[in-house]
């Protein structure tokens, strides 16, 4: 299988090249030429496997220049060494009222990003060995909270790699910030920026496509790659857990083979729900993909009108990982729905004017798969409180957006298709907002006092990776301006070049 760029059809690379490069030279994202197909009998066979078996089988369809032994080593290293607290890795929890929760936060940083970022460093190492021998890979990451810590943890002390994470100084939760700034490892670095996630992401993208920067790295036997979901190696492991969730629904008797399901996905950068779309296109029976947004509702507006417009107020919310106005992975969906020429034109319009409108045919194609909704912080907290009170299930602020949007969708449409909601983080990562939702006041409590009180009130246990942060030393306190020149200086200082 070869991979092509969303902005240059002439580009053809292998899976290893796509993973090592991260992004195409002209700024496009890599997508597979053709998606592999799964029959119902294939899905039934996958349902008899554990998560590791499913991951090996699915990844082998995409990573065709990897040997079976290389894929097995990567998969077992990521999911089979005890770094996930649940042997199911990504369990489906069946609640009342038709809710099924796909818990994607059993990894070492307690967020769904672990599902991909525990395996990406292993995929990167194999890929670099095939395509960039003798080159040190510099992982450059922009994060709205969870990606940063998961990438830092995944790439910590991995040979021939260095990783630098940029995050918005006032745009992550205290727990997320503490996770990143206390990160251990000889090859890691973290820097805040005076801006929001979009500023960080734009800066990183500009640096990726800056030829002078690339040449300076090459002179020092270095090359950039990405751990954001613009990297295909980040995205493809996420396809696995949607296929696995369908298999688990079969095994639990919630559906029969061939029955359709809905997936509800809280998302900002569109990567998580795009993975569900790819699973659908491969053959997983899906009725609707329901995109859930917070008050930064740029995706909801696009999926209901066909116009993408980032010219709006940016809100800092209690679901910070979704505080995004430029959803990079939407470009991959547009490429599937239209042709490369139109994608190039839309991306040019987005860069120059901050908006674009897709044609009727493209919009009809997208609408056939997607529904969308959004909610504000008050509605998010209400959803947390309602779910805990009625079903004794405690969810985080991002999952709660998905829960609220799903209830709204079901009431509006009457659609009772069995539904799986992607749960993206452990609630203790956002203890202040979650505690306010279930109890009310948090006055006079610091971060860890809130964690303790949340555990006391709910009877739930704070996972050790979060509880243990209390005694860790803060290593990184740097902050730079939001422009790419300031970010480049931080990078060169870190690399000593």
C-alpha positions as CSV (number, residue, x, y, z in Angstrom):
1,X,0.0,0.0,0.0
2,X,1.3,3.4,-1.0
3,X,0.3,6.8,0.6
4,X,-0.5,10.0,-1.3
5,X,-0.6,13.6,-0.2
6,X,-3.9,15.5,0.1
7,X,-2.3,18.4,-1.8
8,X,-0.2,16.6,-4.4
9,X,-1.5,13.6,-6.1
10,X,1.9,12.9,-7.7
11,X,3.4,12.1,-4.3
12,X,3.7,8.4,-3.6
13,X,5.4,7.1,-0.4
14,X,5.5,3.9,1.6
15,X,4.0,3.6,5.0
16,X,7.4,3.9,6.6
17,X,8.1,7.1,4.6
18,X,4.7,8.5,5.6
19,X,5.4,7.8,9.3
20,X,9.0,9.1,9.3
21,X,8.1,12.3,7.3
22,X,4.9,13.0,9.3
23,X,3.7,15.6,6.7
24,X,4.3,16.0,3.0
25,X,6.8,18.6,1.8
26,X,4.1,20.9,0.4
27,X,2.1,20.7,3.5
28,X,-0.4,18.0,2.6
29,X,-1.3,15.1,4.8
30,X,-0.7,11.5,3.9
31,X,-3.6,9.2,3.1
32,X,-3.7,5.6,1.9
33,X,-4.3,5.2,-1.9
34,X,-7.1,2.7,-1.1
35,X,-8.6,1.6,2.2
36,X,-8.5,-2.1,2.8
37,X,-11.9,-3.9,3.1
38,X,-13.3,-6.0,5.9
39,X,-16.1,-8.5,5.3
40,X,-18.5,-9.6,8.0
41,X,-16.6,-12.8,8.2
42,X,-13.4,-10.9,8.8
43,X,-15.1,-8.9,11.5
44,X,-16.4,-12.1,13.2
45,X,-12.9,-13.5,13.1
46,X,-11.5,-10.4,14.7
47,X,-14.1,-10.6,17.4
48,X,-12.6,-13.9,18.6
49,X,-9.2,-12.2,19.1
50,X,-7.9,-10.1,22.0
51,X,-6.9,-6.4,21.4
52,X,-3.4,-7.3,20.5
53,X,-4.5,-9.8,17.9
54,X,-7.0,-7.3,16.4
55,X,-4.3,-4.6,16.3
56,X,-1.8,-6.9,14.6
57,X,-4.3,-8.0,12.0
58,X,-5.6,-4.4,11.1
59,X,-2.2,-2.7,11.1
60,X,-0.8,-5.3,8.8
61,X,-3.3,-4.2,6.2
62,X,-1.9,-0.6,6.3
63,X,1.8,-1.1,7.0
64,X,2.6,-3.3,4.1
65,X,6.3,-2.6,4.1
66,X,6.6,-3.8,7.7
67,X,7.3,-7.5,8.3
68,X,4.9,-9.6,10.4
69,X,7.6,-9.8,13.1
70,X,8.0,-6.0,13.1
71,X,4.3,-5.4,13.5
72,X,4.0,-8.0,16.3
73,X,6.9,-6.5,18.2
74,X,5.4,-3.0,17.9
75,X,1.9,-4.1,19.0
76,X,3.1,-6.3,21.9
77,X,5.5,-3.6,23.1
78,X,2.7,-1.0,23.1
79,X,-0.2,-3.0,24.5
80,X,1.2,-6.1,26.1
81,X,3.8,-4.9,28.6
82,X,1.5,-3.9,31.4
83,X,1.4,-0.2,30.6
84,X,-2.4,-0.3,30.3
85,X,-4.3,-0.9,33.5
86,X,-7.0,-3.0,31.9
87,X,-6.2,-6.2,30.0
88,X,-8.9,-5.3,27.5
89,X,-6.8,-2.2,26.7
90,X,-9.9,-0.3,25.3
91,X,-12.9,-1.8,27.1
92,X,-16.5,-1.1,26.2
93,X,-18.6,-0.5,29.3
94,X,-22.3,-1.0,28.8
95,X,-24.6,1.3,30.9
96,X,-28.3,1.7,31.1
97,X,-30.4,3.7,28.7
98,X,-28.5,2.3,25.7
99,X,-25.2,4.0,26.5
100,X,-22.0,2.1,25.7
101,X,-18.8,3.8,26.7
102,X,-15.5,3.0,24.9
103,X,-12.9,3.7,27.6
104,X,-9.8,4.9,25.9
105,X,-7.9,6.1,28.9
106,X,-6.4,3.0,30.5
107,X,-2.9,3.9,29.4
108,X,0.0,5.5,31.3
109,X,-1.1,9.1,30.9
110,X,-4.9,8.4,31.4
111,X,-6.0,9.8,28.0
112,X,-7.0,8.3,24.7
113,X,-3.8,9.6,23.1
114,X,-2.0,6.7,24.7
115,X,-3.8,4.3,22.4
116,X,-1.7,5.7,19.5
117,X,1.3,7.2,21.3
118,X,2.4,4.0,23.0
119,X,2.8,2.4,19.6
120,X,3.9,5.4,17.4
121,X,7.5,5.5,18.8
122,X,7.9,1.8,17.9
123,X,6.5,2.4,14.5
124,X,8.7,5.4,14.1
125,X,11.8,3.5,15.1
126,X,11.1,0.7,12.5
127,X,10.2,3.3,9.8
128,X,13.3,5.4,10.4
129,X,15.5,2.3,10.2
130,X,14.0,1.6,6.7
131,X,14.0,5.2,5.4
132,X,16.3,7.5,7.4
133,X,19.3,5.5,8.7
134,X,21.8,7.6,10.5
135,X,19.3,10.4,11.0
136,X,18.1,11.6,14.4
137,X,14.3,12.1,14.3
138,X,13.1,15.3,16.0
139,X,9.5,15.0,17.1
140,X,7.7,18.3,17.1
141,X,4.3,18.5,18.8
142,X,1.6,21.1,19.3
143,X,-0.8,20.0,22.0
144,X,-4.1,21.1,23.5
145,X,-3.4,19.0,26.6
146,X,-3.4,15.3,26.2
147,X,-1.3,14.7,23.1
148,X,1.7,16.4,24.7
149,X,2.0,14.2,27.7
150,X,1.2,11.0,25.8
151,X,3.9,11.8,23.2
152,X,6.4,12.7,25.8
153,X,5.8,9.5,27.7
154,X,5.8,7.4,24.5
155,X,9.1,8.9,23.1
156,X,10.9,9.2,26.5
157,X,14.5,8.0,26.0
158,X,13.7,6.3,22.7
159,X,17.0,6.0,20.8
160,X,17.8,8.4,18.0
161,X,14.8,10.7,18.8
162,X,14.2,13.9,20.5
163,X,10.8,15.5,21.3
164,X,9.7,19.0,21.9
165,X,6.1,19.9,22.9
166,X,4.5,23.3,22.6
167,X,1.3,23.9,24.6
168,X,-0.9,27.0,25.2
169,X,0.1,28.5,28.6
170,X,-3.5,29.2,29.7
171,X,-5.2,26.5,27.6
172,X,-4.7,23.3,29.5
173,X,-5.9,22.0,32.8
174,X,-3.5,22.2,35.9
175,X,-3.2,18.4,35.8
176,X,-2.3,18.3,32.1
177,X,0.3,21.1,32.6
178,X,1.8,19.3,35.6
179,X,2.0,16.1,33.6
180,X,4.0,17.7,30.9
181,X,6.2,20.0,32.9
182,X,7.4,17.2,35.2
183,X,8.1,14.8,32.4
184,X,11.2,12.6,32.9
185,X,13.6,11.7,30.1
186,X,16.9,12.8,28.6
187,X,15.5,13.6,25.1
188,X,12.4,15.6,26.1
189,X,11.6,19.3,26.3
190,X,8.4,21.3,26.9
191,X,7.6,25.0,26.2
192,X,4.5,27.0,26.7
193,X,3.4,29.6,24.2
194,X,1.5,32.9,24.8
195,X,-1.4,31.9,22.6
196,X,-4.0,29.2,22.0
197,X,-3.7,25.7,20.5
198,X,-4.3,27.0,17.0
199,X,-1.3,29.3,17.4
200,X,0.9,26.4,18.5
201,X,-0.4,24.2,15.7
202,X,0.1,26.9,13.0
203,X,3.6,27.6,14.3
204,X,4.6,23.9,14.1
205,X,3.1,23.5,10.6
206,X,5.1,26.6,9.4
207,X,8.3,25.2,10.8
208,X,7.7,21.8,9.2
209,X,7.5,23.3,5.7
210,X,10.3,25.9,6.2
211,X,13.0,24.7,3.9
212,X,15.7,26.7,5.7
213,X,14.9,24.9,8.9
214,X,14.9,21.5,7.2
215,X,18.3,22.3,5.6
216,X,19.7,23.3,9.0
217,X,18.5,20.0,10.6
218,X,19.9,18.0,7.7
219,X,23.3,19.6,8.1
220,X,23.2,18.1,11.6
221,X,21.9,14.7,10.5
222,X,18.4,15.5,11.9
223,X,14.9,15.5,10.4
224,X,11.5,16.6,11.7
225,X,8.6,14.3,12.2
226,X,5.3,14.7,14.1
227,X,3.4,12.9,16.9
228,X,0.2,14.9,16.2
229,X,-2.6,13.2,14.3
230,X,-1.3,14.8,11.1
231,X,1.1,11.8,11.2
232,X,-0.5,8.7,9.7
233,X,1.3,6.6,12.3
234,X,-0.7,8.4,15.0
235,X,-4.0,8.0,13.2
236,X,-4.0,4.4,12.0
237,X,-3.8,2.9,15.5
238,X,-6.9,4.8,16.3
239,X,-8.8,3.0,13.6
240,X,-8.1,-0.2,15.5
241,X,-10.1,0.7,18.6
242,X,-13.3,1.4,16.7
243,X,-13.1,-1.9,14.9
244,X,-12.4,-3.5,18.3
245,X,-15.4,-1.7,19.9
246,X,-17.7,-3.2,17.3
247,X,-16.2,-6.6,18.0
248,X,-16.8,-6.2,21.7
249,X,-20.4,-5.1,21.1
250,X,-20.8,-8.4,19.2
251,X,-19.3,-10.4,22.0
252,X,-21.5,-8.7,24.6
253,X,-24.6,-9.5,22.6
254,X,-25.5,-5.9,22.2
255,X,-25.6,-6.3,18.4
256,X,-25.7,-9.1,15.9
257,X,-23.3,-9.5,13.0
258,X,-24.1,-6.9,10.4
259,X,-26.1,-4.6,12.7
260,X,-25.2,-1.0,12.5
261,X,-23.9,1.1,15.4
262,X,-23.5,4.9,16.0
263,X,-20.2,6.3,17.2
264,X,-20.2,9.5,19.2
265,X,-16.8,11.2,19.3
266,X,-15.9,14.4,21.2
267,X,-13.2,16.0,19.0
268,X,-11.5,19.2,18.2
269,X,-8.8,18.4,15.6
270,X,-11.1,15.8,13.9
271,X,-8.5,13.0,14.1
272,X,-10.4,10.8,16.5
273,X,-13.7,10.8,14.6
274,X,-11.8,10.5,11.3
275,X,-10.4,7.2,12.5
276,X,-14.0,6.1,13.1
277,X,-14.9,7.2,9.5
278,X,-12.0,5.1,8.1
279,X,-13.3,2.1,10.1
280,X,-16.7,2.7,8.5
281,X,-15.3,2.9,5.1
282,X,-13.4,-0.3,5.6
283,X,-16.6,-2.2,6.3
284,X,-17.6,-1.7,9.9
285,X,-21.4,-1.3,9.9
286,X,-22.0,2.3,11.0
287,X,-25.2,4.3,10.8
288,X,-24.0,7.7,12.0
289,X,-20.8,9.3,13.2
290,X,-21.8,12.0,15.6
291,X,-19.3,14.7,16.1
292,X,-19.5,16.4,19.5
293,X,-18.0,19.9,20.0
294,X,-17.8,22.2,23.0
295,X,-18.5,26.0,22.7
296,X,-15.8,26.2,20.0
297,X,-18.3,24.8,17.6
298,X,-16.5,25.2,14.2
299,X,-16.9,21.6,13.4
300,X,-20.6,21.5,14.3
301,X,-21.2,24.5,12.1
302,X,-19.3,22.9,9.2
303,X,-21.1,19.6,9.4
304,X,-24.5,21.3,9.4
305,X,-23.9,24.0,6.9
306,X,-21.0,23.0,4.6
307,X,-19.1,26.2,5.5
308,X,-15.9,26.1,7.6
309,X,-15.3,29.5,9.3
310,X,-12.6,30.0,11.9
311,X,-13.3,33.7,12.0
312,X,-14.9,33.7,15.4
313,X,-14.3,34.1,19.1
314,X,-12.0,31.5,20.6
315,X,-13.3,30.1,24.0
316,X,-11.3,28.6,26.8
317,X,-13.5,25.9,28.2
318,X,-13.5,23.1,30.8
319,X,-12.9,20.6,27.9
320,X,-9.6,22.2,26.8
321,X,-8.4,19.4,24.5
322,X,-11.3,20.5,22.2
323,X,-10.5,24.2,22.2
324,X,-9.5,24.3,18.6
325,X,-10.7,26.3,15.6
326,X,-8.5,24.8,12.9
327,X,-9.2,21.1,12.6
328,X,-6.3,19.7,10.6
329,X,-7.6,16.2,10.0
330,X,-10.7,17.6,8.3
331,X,-8.5,17.9,5.2
332,X,-8.3,14.1,5.0
333,X,-12.0,13.8,5.0
334,X,-12.3,16.4,2.3
335,X,-9.8,14.5,0.1
336,X,-11.9,11.4,0.4
337,X,-15.1,13.4,-0.4
338,X,-13.6,15.5,-3.3
339,X,-10.5,15.7,-5.4
340,X,-7.1,17.1,-4.6
341,X,-7.6,20.3,-6.7
342,X,-10.6,21.3,-4.7
343,X,-8.9,20.5,-1.4
344,X,-5.9,22.7,-2.4
345,X,-8.3,25.5,-3.2
346,X,-10.2,25.2,0.1
347,X,-7.0,25.1,2.1
348,X,-5.8,28.2,0.3
349,X,-9.0,30.0,1.1
350,X,-8.7,28.9,4.7
351,X,-5.2,30.3,4.9
352,X,-6.1,33.5,3.2
353,X,-9.6,34.3,4.4
354,X,-10.2,31.9,7.4
355,X,-13.1,30.2,5.7
356,X,-14.3,28.1,2.8
357,X,-17.6,26.5,1.6
358,X,-17.6,23.0,0.0
359,X,-19.8,22.2,-3.0
360,X,-23.2,20.6,-2.7
361,X,-21.9,17.2,-3.9
362,X,-19.1,17.1,-1.3
363,X,-21.4,18.3,1.4
364,X,-24.0,15.6,0.6
365,X,-21.3,12.9,0.8
366,X,-20.2,14.2,4.2
367,X,-23.7,14.5,5.5
368,X,-24.5,10.9,4.6
369,X,-22.0,9.8,7.3
370,X,-21.9,12.5,9.9
371,X,-24.2,14.3,12.4
372,X,-23.0,16.9,14.8
373,X,-23.9,18.9,17.9
374,X,-22.3,21.1,20.6
375,X,-22.8,22.2,24.1
376,X,-21.4,24.8,26.5
377,X,-19.7,24.4,29.9
378,X,-22.8,24.5,32.0
379,X,-24.4,21.7,29.8
380,X,-21.2,19.7,30.1
381,X,-21.2,19.9,33.9
382,X,-24.9,19.0,33.9
383,X,-24.2,15.9,31.8
384,X,-21.5,14.8,34.2
385,X,-23.8,15.2,37.2
386,X,-26.7,13.5,35.6
387,X,-24.7,10.5,34.5
388,X,-23.1,10.1,37.9
389,X,-26.4,10.5,39.8
390,X,-28.4,8.2,37.6
391,X,-25.9,5.5,36.6
392,X,-23.0,6.0,39.1
393,X,-20.7,6.5,36.1
394,X,-18.1,9.3,36.4
395,X,-16.9,10.8,33.2
396,X,-14.5,13.6,32.3
397,X,-15.4,16.9,30.7
398,X,-14.8,15.8,27.1
399,X,-16.7,12.6,27.4
400,X,-19.6,14.6,28.9
401,X,-19.7,16.7,25.8
402,X,-20.3,13.5,23.8
403,X,-23.0,12.3,26.3
404,X,-24.9,15.6,26.0
405,X,-24.7,15.8,22.2
406,X,-25.8,12.1,22.0
407,X,-28.9,12.7,24.1
408,X,-29.7,15.8,22.0
409,X,-29.2,13.9,18.8
410,X,-31.4,11.0,19.9
411,X,-34.2,13.2,21.1
412,X,-34.1,15.2,17.8
413,X,-33.9,12.2,15.5
414,X,-35.5,9.3,17.4
415,X,-32.5,7.2,16.3
416,X,-32.2,4.3,18.7
417,X,-29.3,2.6,16.9
418,X,-26.9,1.0,19.5
419,X,-24.4,3.7,20.3
420,X,-20.8,3.8,21.5
421,X,-19.5,7.0,23.0
422,X,-15.7,7.4,22.9
423,X,-14.5,8.4,26.4
424,X,-11.3,10.3,26.0
425,X,-9.8,10.9,29.4
426,X,-10.0,9.9,33.1
427,X,-12.2,12.3,35.0
428,X,-9.4,13.0,37.6
429,X,-7.5,14.9,34.9
430,X,-10.1,17.6,35.2
431,X,-10.9,17.3,38.9
432,X,-12.0,20.9,39.4
433,X,-14.8,20.9,36.7
434,X,-15.8,17.3,37.5
435,X,-16.0,18.1,41.3
436,X,-18.1,21.2,40.6
437,X,-20.4,19.1,38.5
438,X,-21.0,16.4,41.2
439,X,-20.8,18.5,44.4
440,X,-20.7,22.2,43.6
441,X,-18.2,24.3,45.5
442,X,-14.4,23.8,45.2
443,X,-13.5,27.0,47.2
444,X,-10.3,26.8,49.2
445,X,-9.1,23.6,47.5
446,X,-5.9,23.2,45.5
447,X,-5.5,20.7,42.7
448,X,-4.7,17.7,44.8
449,X,-7.2,18.6,47.5
450,X,-9.8,18.6,44.7
451,X,-8.6,15.2,43.6
452,X,-8.9,13.8,47.1
453,X,-12.3,15.3,47.6
454,X,-13.5,14.0,44.2
455,X,-12.4,10.5,45.2
456,X,-14.2,10.9,48.6
457,X,-17.5,12.2,47.1
458,X,-17.7,9.7,44.3
459,X,-16.1,6.6,45.7
460,X,-13.8,6.4,42.6
461,X,-10.1,6.1,42.7
462,X,-7.6,8.5,41.2
463,X,-5.2,6.5,39.0
464,X,-1.6,6.3,40.3
465,X,0.0,8.2,37.3
466,X,-2.0,11.3,38.3
467,X,-1.9,10.9,42.1
468,X,1.9,10.5,42.0
469,X,2.3,13.9,40.3
470,X,2.0,15.6,43.7
471,X,5.6,14.8,44.5
472,X,7.3,15.2,41.1
473,X,9.7,18.0,40.4
474,X,8.8,20.6,37.7
475,X,11.5,20.5,35.0
476,X,10.1,22.9,32.4
477,X,9.0,26.5,32.9
478,X,9.9,28.1,29.6
479,X,7.3,30.2,27.7
480,X,7.8,31.9,24.3
481,X,5.8,34.1,22.0
482,X,3.3,32.5,19.6
483,X,5.1,33.3,16.3
484,X,7.1,30.7,14.5
485,X,10.4,32.6,14.8
486,X,10.2,32.5,18.6
487,X,9.3,28.8,18.4
488,X,12.2,28.1,16.0
489,X,14.6,29.7,18.5
490,X,13.3,27.4,21.2
491,X,13.8,24.4,18.9
492,X,17.4,25.3,17.9
493,X,18.3,26.0,21.5
494,X,17.0,22.5,22.5
495,X,18.9,20.9,19.7
496,X,22.1,23.0,20.3
497,X,22.3,23.9,16.6
